[in-house]
Amino acid sequence: MRAYRGATSPQHSAKNSASERSVSERSFRSSGSVVEAFPEPTTVAIVIVNYFKADRLLECVRSLARQSGAHKTTLAVVENSADADEHRRLATAAAEHDFVLVNPGANLGYTKGCNLGVQSLTHTDFVVLCNPDIIWDEPDTIDRLIDIAASDPSIGVLAPVQVSDDGALVETARKFPTLLHQIKRRLWPQHGSEIHLIDPLAEGRTDLIDVDWLQSSCALIRRSLWDQLGGLDQRYFLFMSDVELGRATWNAGLRVCLTSSVRVRADGKRASAGGFRALLTSRTQRSHLLDAIRYYLANGFRSGRRAELPGSSS
């Protein structure tokens, strides 16, 4: 594995990413609450794992470059495609936008890619995992996300609401899965949807909710928690490590939260989408199946309950 900063990048490539699919046409209304900023500038490591997503990823990088920057951010892009053209384009962008390009020379999978990216950016207060399709449209998005987490030490993982390119809300908050529910999602995707979990945010009743787990497509994590857990669980190749992150965060006495005070835009595609027939044609779907088997062998087939913390919402 090699890591390059800015213009000093050689050749090779990247391959991975899990995006989100929009599942509802509901409108979004924020309650407009103001969160007091953390008094000292904090540092955040932003990590993007690429798998043949250079076009959208470069749009993401340009949107990050437009962030206001009250807090110090550093960016690492892990090139999982193992493709010369993807690497060439990202190396050129690294020179222009001054980010760390990590080139493992093979597709390590999403989980190991995230861990490798975070390892390349040391001594930060927070970690942000960001999929290549995420666009940070509002220039103070990262600052506000950091301020919310920094002002409440009970928050371990925090994510902004996501909307797809067509404006629909994206299903990113979930309950801990059961085998039966995952089968239901495969057979009847709309009936298995959990978009209702964000109703309190979508309807403006509150601007922060507790959830079992969040998709890691765009999530801020305390670095102390990340280091305590040793990063994402590397038993998993592409899926389920964010479910384990949710379980581990609650078990560590910290909360997993979704906020409507901040939002980002996604491309509306979900890597795990598809019925049982997709298992025959899609390598991604087969990876999802294998990761799910690993998860249920480790945690049992029932969902379990998250730890109840003082002041947390159910």
ChimeraX commands (.cxc) that place a marker at each C-alpha (Angstrom):
marker #1 position 0.00,0.00,0.00 radius 0.5
marker #1 position 1.22,3.49,-0.82 radius 0.5
marker #1 position -0.11,6.89,0.23 radius 0.5
marker #1 position 0.58,10.04,-1.74 radius 0.5
marker #1 position -0.22,13.64,-0.97 radius 0.5
marker #1 position -0.93,16.27,-3.57 radius 0.5
marker #1 position 1.16,16.17,-6.72 radius 0.5
marker #1 position 3.44,13.30,-5.71 radius 0.5
marker #1 position 1.07,10.51,-6.81 radius 0.5
marker #1 position 2.14,7.66,-9.13 radius 0.5
marker #1 position -0.21,5.26,-11.00 radius 0.5
marker #1 position -2.74,2.59,-10.12 radius 0.5
marker #1 position -6.24,2.48,-8.86 radius 0.5
marker #1 position -9.58,2.16,-6.99 radius 0.5
marker #1 position -12.83,0.12,-6.70 radius 0.5
marker #1 position -15.63,0.45,-4.14 radius 0.5
marker #1 position -18.53,2.46,-2.84 radius 0.5
marker #1 position -22.00,1.94,-1.44 radius 0.5
marker #1 position -24.53,4.64,-2.25 radius 0.5
marker #1 position -28.06,5.26,-1.10 radius 0.5
marker #1 position -31.42,4.98,-2.84 radius 0.5
marker #1 position -34.17,7.48,-2.16 radius 0.5
marker #1 position -37.29,5.79,-0.89 radius 0.5
marker #1 position -39.77,8.58,-0.28 radius 0.5
marker #1 position -41.05,11.72,-1.96 radius 0.5
marker #1 position -41.73,13.49,1.35 radius 0.5
marker #1 position -40.81,17.14,1.84 radius 0.5
marker #1 position -38.12,18.17,4.34 radius 0.5
marker #1 position -38.67,20.80,7.04 radius 0.5
marker #1 position -36.07,21.70,9.65 radius 0.5
marker #1 position -37.11,22.94,13.07 radius 0.5
marker #1 position -34.39,25.58,12.84 radius 0.5
marker #1 position -32.79,25.03,16.26 radius 0.5
marker #1 position -29.49,26.78,16.88 radius 0.5
marker #1 position -26.58,24.86,18.37 radius 0.5
marker #1 position -23.84,26.76,20.17 radius 0.5
marker #1 position -20.47,26.27,18.48 radius 0.5
marker #1 position -17.64,24.47,20.25 radius 0.5
marker #1 position -15.24,27.16,21.55 radius 0.5
marker #1 position -12.04,25.73,20.07 radius 0.5
marker #1 position -11.41,24.77,16.42 radius 0.5
marker #1 position -11.46,20.99,16.09 radius 0.5
marker #1 position -9.91,18.70,13.52 radius 0.5
marker #1 position -11.67,16.12,11.38 radius 0.5
marker #1 position -10.39,13.36,9.11 radius 0.5
marker #1 position -12.63,12.85,6.07 radius 0.5
marker #1 position -12.29,9.50,4.30 radius 0.5
marker #1 position -13.74,8.53,0.92 radius 0.5
marker #1 position -13.37,5.02,-0.51 radius 0.5
marker #1 position -13.53,5.01,-4.31 radius 0.5
marker #1 position -14.63,2.16,-6.57 radius 0.5
marker #1 position -15.01,3.41,-10.14 radius 0.5
marker #1 position -16.80,6.58,-9.02 radius 0.5
marker #1 position -14.22,9.19,-10.06 radius 0.5
marker #1 position -16.70,11.54,-11.79 radius 0.5
marker #1 position -19.02,11.88,-8.81 radius 0.5
marker #1 position -16.15,11.71,-6.32 radius 0.5
marker #1 position -14.48,14.73,-7.91 radius 0.5
marker #1 position -17.76,16.63,-7.59 radius 0.5
marker #1 position -17.77,15.63,-3.92 radius 0.5
marker #1 position -14.19,16.87,-3.48 radius 0.5
marker #1 position -15.03,20.21,-5.10 radius 0.5
marker #1 position -17.99,20.62,-2.74 radius 0.5
marker #1 position -15.69,19.89,0.23 radius 0.5
marker #1 position -13.28,22.54,-1.04 radius 0.5
marker #1 position -16.13,25.09,-0.82 radius 0.5
marker #1 position -16.72,24.40,2.89 radius 0.5
marker #1 position -16.21,27.46,5.09 radius 0.5
marker #1 position -13.45,25.90,7.17 radius 0.5
marker #1 position -13.92,27.18,10.74 radius 0.5
marker #1 position -12.62,23.75,11.75 radius 0.5
marker #1 position -9.57,22.05,10.28 radius 0.5
marker #1 position -10.32,19.22,7.85 radius 0.5
marker #1 position -8.00,16.75,6.15 radius 0.5
marker #1 position -9.11,14.42,3.37 radius 0.5
marker #1 position -7.97,10.96,2.32 radius 0.5
marker #1 position -9.25,9.14,-0.77 radius 0.5
marker #1 position -8.67,5.39,-0.84 radius 0.5
marker #1 position -8.42,4.13,-4.43 radius 0.5
marker #1 position -9.96,0.65,-4.36 radius 0.5
marker #1 position -10.57,0.35,-8.12 radius 0.5
marker #1 position -7.10,-0.90,-9.02 radius 0.5
marker #1 position -7.62,0.93,-12.32 radius 0.5
marker #1 position -4.96,3.10,-13.99 radius 0.5
marker #1 position -7.39,5.66,-15.40 radius 0.5
marker #1 position -9.22,6.12,-12.08 radius 0.5
marker #1 position -5.89,6.53,-10.33 radius 0.5
marker #1 position -4.61,9.05,-12.88 radius 0.5
marker #1 position -7.70,11.24,-12.50 radius 0.5
marker #1 position -7.61,11.10,-8.71 radius 0.5
marker #1 position -3.87,11.81,-8.61 radius 0.5
marker #1 position -4.43,14.94,-10.69 radius 0.5
marker #1 position -7.21,16.02,-8.34 radius 0.5
marker #1 position -5.03,15.31,-5.28 radius 0.5
marker #1 position -2.45,17.75,-6.59 radius 0.5
marker #1 position -5.12,20.40,-7.16 radius 0.5
marker #1 position -7.08,19.98,-3.92 radius 0.5
marker #1 position -4.27,18.78,-1.62 radius 0.5
marker #1 position -5.72,15.53,-0.33 radius 0.5
marker #1 position -4.02,12.26,0.57 radius 0.5
marker #1 position -4.46,9.60,-2.10 radius 0.5
marker #1 position -4.08,6.11,-0.64 radius 0.5
marker #1 position -3.40,3.40,-3.21 radius 0.5
marker #1 position -3.58,-0.16,-1.82 radius 0.5
marker #1 position -3.14,-1.60,-5.34 radius 0.5
marker #1 position -6.19,-3.87,-5.01 radius 0.5
marker #1 position -9.81,-3.77,-3.92 radius 0.5
marker #1 position -9.58,-4.22,-0.15 radius 0.5
marker #1 position -13.32,-3.81,0.32 radius 0.5
marker #1 position -15.17,-0.91,1.88 radius 0.5
marker #1 position -14.41,-1.73,5.51 radius 0.5
marker #1 position -10.65,-2.14,5.20 radius 0.5
marker #1 position -10.56,0.84,2.84 radius 0.5
marker #1 position -12.17,3.09,5.46 radius 0.5
marker #1 position -9.79,1.88,8.16 radius 0.5
marker #1 position -6.79,2.42,5.91 radius 0.5
marker #1 position -7.92,5.94,5.07 radius 0.5
marker #1 position -8.38,6.89,8.72 radius 0.5
marker #1 position -4.96,5.44,9.58 radius 0.5
marker #1 position -3.40,7.84,7.08 radius 0.5
marker #1 position -4.88,10.87,8.91 radius 0.5
marker #1 position -3.73,10.83,12.53 radius 0.5
marker #1 position -4.40,13.11,15.52 radius 0.5
marker #1 position -7.90,14.33,14.74 radius 0.5
marker #1 position -10.91,14.91,16.98 radius 0.5
marker #1 position -13.47,13.39,14.59 radius 0.5
marker #1 position -13.69,11.03,11.64 radius 0.5
marker #1 position -16.12,11.55,8.76 radius 0.5
marker #1 position -16.88,8.58,6.51 radius 0.5
marker #1 position -18.17,9.89,3.20 radius 0.5
marker #1 position -19.30,8.00,0.11 radius 0.5
marker #1 position -18.11,9.31,-3.29 radius 0.5
marker #1 position -21.66,10.35,-4.26 radius 0.5
marker #1 position -22.16,12.73,-1.31 radius 0.5
marker #1 position -22.34,16.43,-2.23 radius 0.5
marker #1 position -21.90,19.07,0.48 radius 0.5
marker #1 position -24.09,21.79,-1.04 radius 0.5
marker #1 position -24.21,24.20,1.93 radius 0.5
marker #1 position -20.81,25.79,2.68 radius 0.5
marker #1 position -21.02,25.42,6.48 radius 0.5
marker #1 position -22.28,21.82,6.57 radius 0.5
marker #1 position -19.19,20.25,8.14 radius 0.5
marker #1 position -18.78,23.06,10.68 radius 0.5
marker #1 position -22.38,22.68,11.85 radius 0.5
marker #1 position -22.08,18.91,12.05 radius 0.5
marker #1 position -18.95,19.23,14.19 radius 0.5
marker #1 position -20.53,21.89,16.40 radius 0.5
marker #1 position -23.53,19.66,17.16 radius 0.5
marker #1 position -21.36,16.68,18.10 radius 0.5
marker #1 position -18.80,18.76,20.00 radius 0.5
marker #1 position -21.51,20.44,22.11 radius 0.5
marker #1 position -22.96,17.08,23.26 radius 0.5
marker #1 position -20.41,14.56,24.55 radius 0.5
marker #1 position -23.07,11.82,24.68 radius 0.5
marker #1 position -23.10,11.64,20.85 radius 0.5
marker #1 position -20.71,9.03,19.45 radius 0.5
marker #1 position -21.95,8.88,15.86 radius 0.5
marker #1 position -23.83,11.69,14.09 radius 0.5
marker #1 position -25.16,11.87,10.55 radius 0.5
marker #1 position -26.92,14.56,8.53 radius 0.5
marker #1 position -30.20,13.92,6.76 radius 0.5
marker #1 position -29.61,12.92,3.12 radius 0.5
marker #1 position -31.70,13.91,0.12 radius 0.5
marker #1 position -31.24,12.41,-3.34 radius 0.5
marker #1 position -30.53,14.43,-6.47 radius 0.5
marker #1 position -34.28,14.59,-7.13 radius 0.5
marker #1 position -34.97,15.96,-3.63 radius 0.5
marker #1 position -36.44,12.80,-2.03 radius 0.5
marker #1 position -35.40,11.77,1.47 radius 0.5
marker #1 position -32.91,8.90,1.67 radius 0.5
marker #1 position -33.39,6.00,4.08 radius 0.5
marker #1 position -30.24,6.05,6.20 radius 0.5
marker #1 position -31.54,5.32,9.74 radius 0.5
marker #1 position -32.35,1.75,10.66 radius 0.5
marker #1 position -33.28,-0.55,13.49 radius 0.5
marker #1 position -30.98,-3.47,14.24 radius 0.5
marker #1 position -31.84,-6.09,11.62 radius 0.5
marker #1 position -33.36,-9.52,11.97 radius 0.5
marker #1 position -32.99,-12.27,9.40 radius 0.5
marker #1 position -36.74,-12.22,8.81 radius 0.5
marker #1 position -36.77,-8.47,8.17 radius 0.5
marker #1 position -33.87,-8.69,5.71 radius 0.5
marker #1 position -35.70,-11.40,3.78 radius 0.5
marker #1 position -38.78,-9.17,3.75 radius 0.5
marker #1 position -36.74,-6.27,2.34 radius 0.5
marker #1 position -35.50,-8.52,-0.45 radius 0.5
marker #1 position -38.94,-9.82,-1.37 radius 0.5
marker #1 position -40.92,-6.58,-0.87 radius 0.5
marker #1 position -38.49,-3.61,-0.74 radius 0.5
marker #1 position -41.15,-0.97,-0.13 radius 0.5
marker #1 position -42.84,-2.96,2.65 radius 0.5
marker #1 position -39.49,-3.44,4.35 radius 0.5
marker #1 position -38.65,0.27,4.28 radius 0.5
marker #1 position -37.80,2.03,7.54 radius 0.5
marker #1 position -38.08,5.57,6.18 radius 0.5
marker #1 position -40.75,6.21,8.84 radius 0.5
marker #1 position -38.00,6.33,11.47 radius 0.5
marker #1 position -37.13,9.86,10.32 radius 0.5
marker #1 position -40.71,11.15,10.44 radius 0.5
marker #1 position -40.00,13.30,13.54 radius 0.5
marker #1 position -37.30,15.09,11.53 radius 0.5
marker #1 position -39.20,15.27,8.24 radius 0.5
marker #1 position -42.24,16.73,9.99 radius 0.5
marker #1 position -40.22,19.28,11.96 radius 0.5
marker #1 position -41.11,17.92,15.42 radius 0.5
marker #1 position -37.45,17.80,16.45 radius 0.5
marker #1 position -34.05,18.23,14.83 radius 0.5
marker #1 position -32.21,15.28,16.46 radius 0.5
marker #1 position -33.23,11.66,16.96 radius 0.5
marker #1 position -31.57,8.56,18.36 radius 0.5
marker #1 position -31.44,5.50,16.09 radius 0.5
marker #1 position -30.04,1.97,16.37 radius 0.5
marker #1 position -27.61,2.43,13.51 radius 0.5
marker #1 position -26.88,4.66,10.54 radius 0.5
marker #1 position -25.58,3.85,7.10 radius 0.5
marker #1 position -21.99,5.03,7.01 radius 0.5
marker #1 position -22.39,6.75,3.64 radius 0.5
marker #1 position -22.04,10.08,5.49 radius 0.5
marker #1 position -21.37,9.90,9.21 radius 0.5
marker #1 position -19.26,11.74,11.77 radius 0.5
marker #1 position -17.64,9.62,14.50 radius 0.5
marker #1 position -15.68,10.70,17.55 radius 0.5
marker #1 position -12.04,9.79,16.98 radius 0.5
marker #1 position -11.73,8.57,20.57 radius 0.5
marker #1 position -14.58,6.12,19.93 radius 0.5
marker #1 position -13.10,5.10,16.56 radius 0.5
marker #1 position -9.73,4.36,18.17 radius 0.5
marker #1 position -11.36,2.55,21.10 radius 0.5
marker #1 position -13.21,0.24,18.68 radius 0.5
marker #1 position -10.24,-0.18,16.35 radius 0.5
marker #1 position -12.19,1.29,13.43 radius 0.5
marker #1 position -14.80,-0.63,11.46 radius 0.5
marker #1 position -15.09,-4.38,12.01 radius 0.5
marker #1 position -12.93,-6.01,9.33 radius 0.5
marker #1 position -14.83,-9.29,9.41 radius 0.5
marker #1 position -17.05,-7.56,6.84 radius 0.5
marker #1 position -16.04,-6.77,3.26 radius 0.5
marker #1 position -18.66,-4.29,2.09 radius 0.5
marker #1 position -21.79,-4.36,4.26 radius 0.5
marker #1 position -22.84,-4.71,7.93 radius 0.5
marker #1 position -19.80,-2.99,9.47 radius 0.5
marker #1 position -21.96,0.11,10.01 radius 0.5
marker #1 position -24.53,-2.04,11.83 radius 0.5
marker #1 position -21.74,-3.30,14.10 radius 0.5
marker #1 position -20.59,0.30,14.59 radius 0.5
marker #1 position -24.06,1.19,15.83 radius 0.5
marker #1 position -24.13,-1.74,18.27 radius 0.5
marker #1 position -20.62,-0.97,19.54 radius 0.5
marker #1 position -21.39,2.74,19.98 radius 0.5
marker #1 position -24.46,2.08,22.14 radius 0.5
marker #1 position -22.58,-0.59,24.09 radius 0.5
marker #1 position -19.81,1.95,24.75 radius 0.5
marker #1 position -22.36,4.24,26.41 radius 0.5
marker #1 position -22.65,6.71,23.53 radius 0.5
marker #1 position -25.53,7.60,21.21 radius 0.5
marker #1 position -26.09,7.21,17.47 radius 0.5
marker #1 position -27.96,10.26,16.17 radius 0.5
marker #1 position -29.44,11.68,12.98 radius 0.5
marker #1 position -29.93,15.44,12.63 radius 0.5
marker #1 position -32.07,17.54,10.31 radius 0.5
marker #1 position -30.11,20.69,11.18 radius 0.5
marker #1 position -27.63,19.58,8.52 radius 0.5
marker #1 position -28.25,17.84,5.22 radius 0.5
marker #1 position -26.23,16.58,2.27 radius 0.5
marker #1 position -27.12,15.33,-1.20 radius 0.5
marker #1 position -26.66,11.74,-2.48 radius 0.5
marker #1 position -27.10,10.21,-5.92 radius 0.5
marker #1 position -30.12,8.13,-4.86 radius 0.5
marker #1 position -28.58,4.74,-5.69 radius 0.5
marker #1 position -28.28,1.93,-3.13 radius 0.5
marker #1 position -25.57,-0.69,-3.60 radius 0.5
marker #1 position -27.57,-3.35,-1.76 radius 0.5
marker #1 position -30.78,-2.82,-3.78 radius 0.5
marker #1 position -32.28,-5.80,-5.60 radius 0.5
marker #1 position -34.31,-8.94,-4.99 radius 0.5
marker #1 position -33.16,-12.52,-4.57 radius 0.5
marker #1 position -32.65,-12.87,-8.33 radius 0.5
marker #1 position -29.88,-10.26,-8.13 radius 0.5
marker #1 position -27.82,-12.74,-6.10 radius 0.5
marker #1 position -27.30,-14.69,-9.32 radius 0.5
marker #1 position -26.06,-11.74,-11.35 radius 0.5
marker #1 position -24.51,-9.25,-8.91 radius 0.5
marker #1 position -21.19,-9.69,-7.12 radius 0.5
marker #1 position -22.23,-6.86,-4.79 radius 0.5
marker #1 position -25.39,-8.71,-3.79 radius 0.5
marker #1 position -23.43,-11.90,-3.10 radius 0.5
marker #1 position -21.08,-9.85,-0.92 radius 0.5
marker #1 position -24.10,-8.52,0.96 radius 0.5
marker #1 position -25.32,-12.08,1.55 radius 0.5
marker #1 position -21.93,-13.25,2.84 radius 0.5
marker #1 position -21.58,-10.23,5.14 radius 0.5
marker #1 position -25.12,-10.79,6.45 radius 0.5
marker #1 position -24.29,-14.43,7.23 radius 0.5
marker #1 position -21.21,-13.29,9.16 radius 0.5
marker #1 position -23.32,-10.77,11.07 radius 0.5
marker #1 position -26.01,-13.25,12.12 radius 0.5
marker #1 position -23.45,-15.88,13.10 radius 0.5
marker #1 position -21.81,-13.28,15.34 radius 0.5
marker #1 position -24.97,-11.68,16.77 radius 0.5
marker #1 position -27.77,-14.22,16.44 radius 0.5
marker #1 position -30.87,-14.00,14.29 radius 0.5
marker #1 position -32.87,-11.66,16.54 radius 0.5
marker #1 position -32.27,-7.93,16.41 radius 0.5
marker #1 position -31.58,-7.30,20.09 radius 0.5
marker #1 position -32.11,-3.95,21.77 radius 0.5
marker #1 position -29.73,-1.05,22.01 radius 0.5
marker #1 position -28.43,-0.01,25.40 radius 0.5
marker #1 position -30.71,2.47,27.17 radius 0.5
marker #1 position -28.83,5.63,28.09 radius 0.5
marker #1 position -30.06,8.51,30.29 radius 0.5
marker #1 position -31.70,11.16,28.09 radius 0.5
marker #1 position -31.73,9.05,24.93 radius 0.5
marker #1 position -34.87,8.73,22.83 radius 0.5
marker #1 position -36.30,5.33,21.88 radius 0.5
marker link #1:1,2 radius 0.2
marker link #1:2,3 radius 0.2
marker link #1:3,4 radius 0.2
marker link #1:4,5 radius 0.2
marker link #1:5,6 radius 0.2
marker link #1:6,7 radius 0.2
marker link #1:7,8 radius 0.2
marker link #1:8,9 radius 0.2
marker link #1:9,10 radius 0.2
marker link #1:10,11 radius 0.2
marker link #1:11,12 radius 0.2
marker link #1:12,13 radius 0.2
marker link #1:13,14 radius 0.2
marker link #1:14,15 radius 0.2
marker link #1:15,16 radius 0.2
marker link #1:16,17 radius 0.2
marker link #1:17,18 radius 0.2
marker link #1:18,19 radius 0.2
marker link #1:19,20 radius 0.2
marker link #1:20,21 radius 0.2
marker link #1:21,22 radius 0.2
marker link #1:22,23 radius 0.2
marker link #1:23,24 radius 0.2
marker link #1:24,25 radius 0.2
marker link #1:25,26 radius 0.2
marker link #1:26,27 radius 0.2
marker link #1:27,28 radius 0.2
marker link #1:28,29 radius 0.2
marker link #1:29,30 radius 0.2
marker link #1:30,31 radius 0.2
marker link #1:31,32 radius 0.2
marker link #1:32,33 radius 0.2
marker link #1:33,34 radius 0.2
marker link #1:34,35 radius 0.2
marker link #1:35,36 radius 0.2
marker link #1:36,37 radius 0.2
marker link #1:37,38 radius 0.2
marker link #1:38,39 radius 0.2
marker link #1:39,40 radius 0.2
marker link #1:40,41 radius 0.2
marker link #1:41,42 radius 0.2
marker link #1:42,43 radius 0.2
marker link #1:43,44 radius 0.2
marker link #1:44,45 radius 0.2
marker link #1:45,46 radius 0.2
marker link #1:46,47 radius 0.2
marker link #1:47,48 radius 0.2
marker link #1:48,49 radius 0.2
marker link #1:49,50 radius 0.2
marker link #1:50,51 radius 0.2
marker link #1:51,52 radius 0.2
marker link #1:52,53 radius 0.2
marker link #1:53,54 radius 0.2
marker link #1:54,55 radius 0.2
marker link #1:55,56 radius 0.2
marker link #1:56,57 radius 0.2
marker link #1:57,58 radius 0.2
marker link #1:58,59 radius 0.2
marker link #1:59,60 radius 0.2
marker link #1:60,61 radius 0.2
marker link #1:61,62 radius 0.2
marker link #1:62,63 radius 0.2
marker link #1:63,64 radius 0.2
marker link #1:64,65 radius 0.2
marker link #1:65,66 radius 0.2
marker link #1:66,67 radius 0.2
marker link #1:67,68 radius 0.2
marker link #1:68,69 radius 0.2
marker link #1:69,70 radius 0.2
marker link #1:70,71 radius 0.2
marker link #1:71,72 radius 0.2
marker link #1:72,73 radius 0.2
marker link #1:73,74 radius 0.2
marker link #1:74,75 radius 0.2
marker link #1:75,76 radius 0.2
marker link #1:76,77 radius 0.2
marker link #1:77,78 radius 0.2
marker link #1:78,79 radius 0.2
marker link #1:79,80 radius 0.2
marker link #1:80,81 radius 0.2
marker link #1:81,82 radius 0.2
marker link #1:82,83 radius 0.2
marker link #1:83,84 radius 0.2
marker link #1:84,85 radius 0.2
marker link #1:85,86 radius 0.2
marker link #1:86,87 radius 0.2
marker link #1:87,88 radius 0.2
marker link #1:88,89 radius 0.2
marker link #1:89,90 radius 0.2
marker link #1:90,91 radius 0.2
marker link #1:91,92 radius 0.2
marker link #1:92,93 radius 0.2
marker link #1:93,94 radius 0.2
marker link #1:94,95 radius 0.2
marker link #1:95,96 radius 0.2
marker link #1:96,97 radius 0.2
marker link #1:97,98 radius 0.2
marker link #1:98,99 radius 0.2
marker link #1:99,100 radius 0.2
marker link #1:100,101 radius 0.2
marker link #1:101,102 radius 0.2
marker link #1:102,103 radius 0.2
marker link #1:103,104 radius 0.2
marker link #1:104,105 radius 0.2
marker link #1:105,106 radius 0.2
marker link #1:106,107 radius 0.2
marker link #1:107,108 radius 0.2
marker link #1:108,109 radius 0.2
marker link #1:109,110 radius 0.2
marker link #1:110,111 radius 0.2
marker link #1:111,112 radius 0.2
marker link #1:112,113 radius 0.2
marker link #1:113,114 radius 0.2
marker link #1:114,115 radius 0.2
marker link #1:115,116 radius 0.2
marker link #1:116,117 radius 0.2
marker link #1:117,118 radius 0.2
marker link #1:118,119 radius 0.2
marker link #1:119,120 radius 0.2
marker link #1:120,121 radius 0.2
marker link #1:121,122 radius 0.2
marker link #1:122,123 radius 0.2
marker link #1:123,124 radius 0.2
marker link #1:124,125 radius 0.2
marker link #1:125,126 radius 0.2
marker link #1:126,127 radius 0.2
marker link #1:127,128 radius 0.2
marker link #1:128,129 radius 0.2
marker link #1:129,130 radius 0.2
marker link #1:130,131 radius 0.2
marker link #1:131,132 radius 0.2
marker link #1:132,133 radius 0.2
marker link #1:133,134 radius 0.2
marker link #1:134,135 radius 0.2
marker link #1:135,136 radius 0.2
marker link #1:136,137 radius 0.2
marker link #1:137,138 radius 0.2
marker link #1:138,139 radius 0.2
marker link #1:139,140 radius 0.2
marker link #1:140,141 radius 0.2
marker link #1:141,142 radius 0.2
marker link #1:142,143 radius 0.2
marker link #1:143,144 radius 0.2
marker link #1:144,145 radius 0.2
marker link #1:145,146 radius 0.2
marker link #1:146,147 radius 0.2
marker link #1:147,148 radius 0.2
marker link #1:148,149 radius 0.2
marker link #1:149,150 radius 0.2
marker link #1:150,151 radius 0.2
marker link #1:151,152 radius 0.2
marker link #1:152,153 radius 0.2
marker link #1:153,154 radius 0.2
marker link #1:154,155 radius 0.2
marker link #1:155,156 radius 0.2
marker link #1:156,157 radius 0.2
marker link #1:157,158 radius 0.2
marker link #1:158,159 radius 0.2
marker link #1:159,160 radius 0.2
marker link #1:160,161 radius 0.2
marker link #1:161,162 radius 0.2
marker link #1:162,163 radius 0.2
marker link #1:163,164 radius 0.2
marker link #1:164,165 radius 0.2
marker link #1:165,166 radius 0.2
marker link #1:166,167 radius 0.2
marker link #1:167,168 radius 0.2
marker link #1:168,169 radius 0.2
marker link #1:169,170 radius 0.2
marker link #1:170,171 radius 0.2
marker link #1:171,172 radius 0.2
marker link #1:172,173 radius 0.2
marker link #1:173,174 radius 0.2
marker link #1:174,175 radius 0.2
marker link #1:175,176 radius 0.2
marker link #1:176,177 radius 0.2
marker link #1:177,178 radius 0.2
marker link #1:178,179 radius 0.2
marker link #1:179,180 radius 0.2
marker link #1:180,181 radius 0.2
marker link #1:181,182 radius 0.2
marker link #1:182,183 radius 0.2
marker link #1:183,184 radius 0.2
marker link #1:184,185 radius 0.2
marker link #1:185,186 radius 0.2
marker link #1:186,187 radius 0.2
marker link #1:187,188 radius 0.2
marker link #1:188,189 radius 0.2
marker link #1:189,190 radius 0.2
marker link #1:190,191 radius 0.2
marker link #1:191,192 radius 0.2
marker link #1:192,193 radius 0.2
marker link #1:193,194 radius 0.2
marker link #1:194,195 radius 0.2
marker link #1:195,196 radius 0.2
marker link #1:196,197 radius 0.2
marker link #1:197,198 radius 0.2
marker link #1:198,199 radius 0.2
marker link #1:199,200 radius 0.2
marker link #1:200,201 radius 0.2
marker link #1:201,202 radius 0.2
marker link #1:202,203 radius 0.2
marker link #1:203,204 radius 0.2
marker link #1:204,205 radius 0.2
marker link #1:205,206 radius 0.2
marker link #1:206,207 radius 0.2
marker link #1:207,208 radius 0.2
marker link #1:208,209 radius 0.2
marker link #1:209,210 radius 0.2
marker link #1:210,211 radius 0.2
marker link #1:211,212 radius 0.2
marker link #1:212,213 radius 0.2
marker link #1:213,214 radius 0.2
marker link #1:214,215 radius 0.2
marker link #1:215,216 radius 0.2
marker link #1:216,217 radius 0.2
marker link #1:217,218 radius 0.2
marker link #1:218,219 radius 0.2
marker link #1:219,220 radius 0.2
marker link #1:220,221 radius 0.2
marker link #1:221,222 radius 0.2
marker link #1:222,223 radius 0.2
marker link #1:223,224 radius 0.2
marker link #1:224,225 radius 0.2
marker link #1:225,226 radius 0.2
marker link #1:226,227 radius 0.2
marker link #1:227,228 radius 0.2
marker link #1:228,229 radius 0.2
marker link #1:229,230 radius 0.2
marker link #1:230,231 radius 0.2
marker link #1:231,232 radius 0.2
marker link #1:232,233 radius 0.2
marker link #1:233,234 radius 0.2
marker link #1:234,235 radius 0.2
marker link #1:235,236 radius 0.2
marker link #1:236,237 radius 0.2
marker link #1:237,238 radius 0.2
marker link #1:238,239 radius 0.2
marker link #1:239,240 radius 0.2
marker link #1:240,241 radius 0.2
marker link #1:241,242 radius 0.2
marker link #1:242,243 radius 0.2
marker link #1:243,244 radius 0.2
marker link #1:244,245 radius 0.2
marker link #1:245,246 radius 0.2
marker link #1:246,247 radius 0.2
marker link #1:247,248 radius 0.2
marker link #1:248,249 radius 0.2
marker link #1:249,250 radius 0.2
marker link #1:250,251 radius 0.2
marker link #1:251,252 radius 0.2
marker link #1:252,253 radius 0.2
marker link #1:253,254 radius 0.2
marker link #1:254,255 radius 0.2
marker link #1:255,256 radius 0.2
marker link #1:256,257 radius 0.2
marker link #1:257,258 radius 0.2
marker link #1:258,259 radius 0.2
marker link #1:259,260 radius 0.2
marker link #1:260,261 radius 0.2
marker link #1:261,262 radius 0.2
marker link #1:262,263 radius 0.2
marker link #1:263,264 radius 0.2
marker link #1:264,265 radius 0.2
marker link #1:265,266 radius 0.2
marker link #1:266,267 radius 0.2
marker link #1:267,268 radius 0.2
marker link #1:268,269 radius 0.2
marker link #1:269,270 radius 0.2
marker link #1:270,271 radius 0.2
marker link #1:271,272 radius 0.2
marker link #1:272,273 radius 0.2
marker link #1:273,274 radius 0.2
marker link #1:274,275 radius 0.2
marker link #1:275,276 radius 0.2
marker link #1:276,277 radius 0.2
marker link #1:277,278 radius 0.2
marker link #1:278,279 radius 0.2
marker link #1:279,280 radius 0.2
marker link #1:280,281 radius 0.2
marker link #1:281,282 radius 0.2
marker link #1:282,283 radius 0.2
marker link #1:283,284 radius 0.2
marker link #1:284,285 radius 0.2
marker link #1:285,286 radius 0.2
marker link #1:286,287 radius 0.2
marker link #1:287,288 radius 0.2
marker link #1:288,289 radius 0.2
marker link #1:289,290 radius 0.2
marker link #1:290,291 radius 0.2
marker link #1:291,292 radius 0.2
marker link #1:292,293 radius 0.2
marker link #1:293,294 radius 0.2
marker link #1:294,295 radius 0.2
marker link #1:295,296 radius 0.2
marker link #1:296,297 radius 0.2
marker link #1:297,298 radius 0.2
marker link #1:298,299 radius 0.2
marker link #1:299,300 radius 0.2
marker link #1:300,301 radius 0.2
marker link #1:301,302 radius 0.2
marker link #1:302,303 radius 0.2
marker link #1:303,304 radius 0.2
marker link #1:304,305 radius 0.2
marker link #1:305,306 radius 0.2
marker link #1:306,307 radius 0.2
marker link #1:307,308 radius 0.2
marker link #1:308,309 radius 0.2
marker link #1:309,310 radius 0.2
marker link #1:310,311 radius 0.2
marker link #1:311,312 radius 0.2
marker link #1:312,313 radius 0.2
marker link #1:313,314 radius 0.2
view
